[in-house]
Amino acid sequence: MIIDGRAVAQGVRDRVKREVEELIASGGPQPGLATILVGEDPASQIYVRNKHEKSREAGMTSFNHTLPADTPQDELAELIVSLNEDSSVHGILLQLPAPDQIDDDAMTALIDPMKDVDGLTPVNSGLLVHGRPGLVPCTPAGCMDLLRAADTPLEGAEAVVIGRSNLVGKPVASLLLAANATVTQCHSRTRDLPEVCRRADIIVAAVGVPELVKGDWVKEGVTVIDVGMNRTDDGLKGDVHFESVEPKARAITPVPGGVGQMTIAMLLQNTLTAARLQSGVAARA
């Protein structure tokens, strides 16, 4: 099974749009998403533009704040504080990485945890580790949706996560643990990574090395979630060598068309959740 990230993401967006309409019809607020982009990186501009397009399609209000590349950190901090205090803004997203004069971690920590739709503040990261409800990083949440879409058995499964970033590796490991999988987290200093992968029922590859995971690294029937988005001379490549792994896999995500489609969809879900939290409206089961 090749997991169709486009179809799963469209399903999430359609559901969010319906629930936004229900929230507004019941007297709740129109969810508002504010993005902050410091500088003029072309890829970030495209990504932010897509976020706003999809948020408007979902019936949300969209606020875009673009700052010059030389913006001082104090000025960015003032903007974040003002958005924290703006009741029409329910979600705040600082596009990362910011230019060198900006401390990404310090600025992320300034965001109100209830408006942290990237799920990266220390508060939401801590809630995730403790297994308590909070706003979850979008890409890891999307990985879990793709596993569910493929009817992947999680309880008791042996899951290998390749990568330990705060953005994907660590949170997806916490989510898998919460689903009662047995998780091994690997990184650049893991000894005999191929042998560790061969034990896995589930592999989540999020390390940023093109086609690292080969067919002889995996066992028959494995489910593979490829988070990698590596631009090479041969086009966009994942962290998994699709051609050699796919014949052995029970289910696998392609690149493109897999995990990348889920990130914005889960951002919309987080913005809706944040609006409910701030207005005191209970989320749907």
N, C-alpha and C positions, 0 to 999 in steps of 0.2 A: 504494500500500500504506500503510495506517495501521498503524503499529507498535504492537502491543498490549503495553504495558509491564506490565500485570497478568499476562498469560500468561507473559512472559519472567521476571518476578520470581518467579512461583510455581514455575517450572522450577528457578530457582536455589535457592529455599528447599527444594524437594523433594530436590535433589541434596545440599545441605548436610546435611539431616536424615539421609539415608542414610550419608553419610560420617562424621557424628558417631557414628552407631551402630557403624560399622565401626571407628572409632578406639577407642571404649570397649571393644568386643569383643576388640580386639587387645591390650588391656592399657594403652592410652593414657588420658589424663585426660579427664574430662568438661569441655568448654570452659566457661569462666566469663566472663561479661561484666558489668562494673561501670560504671554510669553515675553522673555527678555533675551535679545540677541545683541551681544557686544562685538562689534566688528562686522566685516563684510565677507566672511568665508562663504564661497558659492554653495558648497554642499549644505552648510547650515541654513543658508537662506532658503534653499529649496525645501529642506526638511520642515522649517518653521512655516513656510507657506502652505505646505500640505496639511500641517496640523490645523491651521486656521480654516482651510477649506473644509476639512472633515468635521470640525467642530460646528461650523455654520450649517453644514448639511444635517447635523444631528439636532439642530434647533437651539444651539448654545450661542451665547454672546462671545465675541472674540476681541481681545485687546492685544495689540502688538506694540512692543516697545523696542525700537532699534536704536542702539547707542553707538557712537563712534568708537573705533578700535582703541583710541587713547583715553577713553573714559577713566577717570580716577576711581579707585575702589570706593571711596567715601560717597561719591555720587551714585554709584550702583547700589550701595547699601541704603541710601535715602529712598531710592525708587522701590526697593524691596519692602522697606518698612511702610511706605505709603500704600503699596498694594495689599500688605497684610491688613491695613486698617480700612480698606475699601470694601464695603459690604456687597458691591456688585461683582466682585472678583472672588470666585470660589476656588480656583486653582491657579497656582503660580508655577511656571516652568522657566528655569534659567538654562538656556542652551549652553552645553558644555562641550569641549573645554573653552573657557574664556581666555582672553589675551594674558600675557605673562604677568602684567601688573596686578592681576586679579587673583586672589586666593579662592579657588573654586570651593574648597571645603568650608571656609569661613562664610562665604556668601550663601551657600546652600543651607548652612545651619541657621541663617537669619530668617529663612522662610517659615512662616507659621506652619507647624506640623499638620494642622487641619486643612491647609491649602497646598500641601506638599504633594502634588499629583505625580511627581517623579519618584516618590517614596524613598528619598535619599537623605533626609534629615536624620540626625542621630536618634531622635525620638522614634520615628517610624522604623528605622533600622533595628533599634532595640526591641520594639514591639514584635517585629517579625521573628527575631531570634528567640524571644520568650513565648512565641506561639500565640500572641494576643492580637486582636483585630487592629488593623491600621491600614494606611495606604501603602500598597506593595509596588515596588518598581515594575515598570510597564513590561519590559522585555521578559523578565522571569515569569510574570503573571501570564503573559502570552504563551510561553513555553508550556506551562501547566495546562492551559486551555487546549493546546495542540495535542498534548498527551491524552487528555480526556476525549478529544474528538476522534482519536485513533483507538478508543476503547482499550487503552494500555493499562494492564493491571499494575497498580502502584504499591499496594500493601504487601510488604515482605519482599518486594523486588530489589535486586541489587542494582543500584544506580551509580554510575561514575560521572562526575562533573569535572570536565577539564577546563580549568581556569578558576581564579579566586578573586576576581575583581569585585569591588563594592557594587558595581552596576548590574552584573549578571551572575557571576560565579557563586559568590557567597549567598545572595538572596535565593537563587534557584535551589541551592543545596538545602537551605532552611525550609523552603516550600516542600521539597521532596521528603524531608524528615517529617514534616507535619502531616504528610500523606502516608506515613508509616513505611516509607522505603528505607532500605539500608544504604547509606550514602558514603561513597569514597570521594573525597575532593582531591584532585590532582593539580599539579602545577609544574613549573619549569625544573624543579629539583626532584620530582617524583622518579624513583628508581624503576626501571623496566615498565614504562608506561604502556607499551603494547600488551604485556601480560596482564596488567591490571584491567585494561579495557576488555580483554577476552573473557573475563568473568561476568561482564555486565549484561543485565537484561535491558537496561536503559543507559544510553550515553547522551549527555548534553555537552556539546563541544563549543566552548566559548573562550578561545585562547588567542585568536587573531593570527593564526599561522595557516596559510593556504594549503588545503588538502593534506593536513597532518595525519588524520585518521584514515588508514588504508584498510582494504578488504581483509587482509590477514590479521588485522588487529581485533576483529569482531567475531562473535559466534553466530551461528544460525539462529534466526528469530529475534534478534536484538531490535529495539526501537531506538532510532537515532534522531535527536533534535540538533540541527546544525545552526548555531547562532552566528557563525562567521560571515563577515561581509568584507572580503579582501579584493581590492582592485588590482588586477594583474595585467600583464601584456596580453593575456588570453581572455580578458574580460573578468566579470565578477565571479569570484570563487569562494566557496565556503571553507570551513575548517575540516571538512570531511571529503575524501575522494569519492564522489558520488558513484562513479561508474563501477568501482570495485566493491563498494559497501552495499549498494542497493540490492544486488542479487541475493545477499545473505540476510537482509533486514526484513523483519516483520512489517515495519513501517519506518518511513524516513521523510524528513523535510528537504525540499529542494532549495537551491540558492541560484537565482532569486525565486520568490514565490512561496517562501516558507515563513520563518520567524519574523523577517522584516515587515511583513504585512500586519503583524499583530501589535506592534509597538504603539502605533497611533490609536488603534482600536481600544487598547487597554488604557491609554491616556484618557480617552473619552469616558470610559467606564469609571476611572478614578475621579474625573471631574464631576460626574454625576454623583458618585458616592460622597465626595467632599461637599457638594451643595446640600445633599440630604443631611449630612452631619451638622453643618453650620445652621441649618434651618430647623433642626430638631425633627425632621421627617424620617421615619423608620425606613430602612432599605427593604426591598423585596427579598423574600427568602431565596 
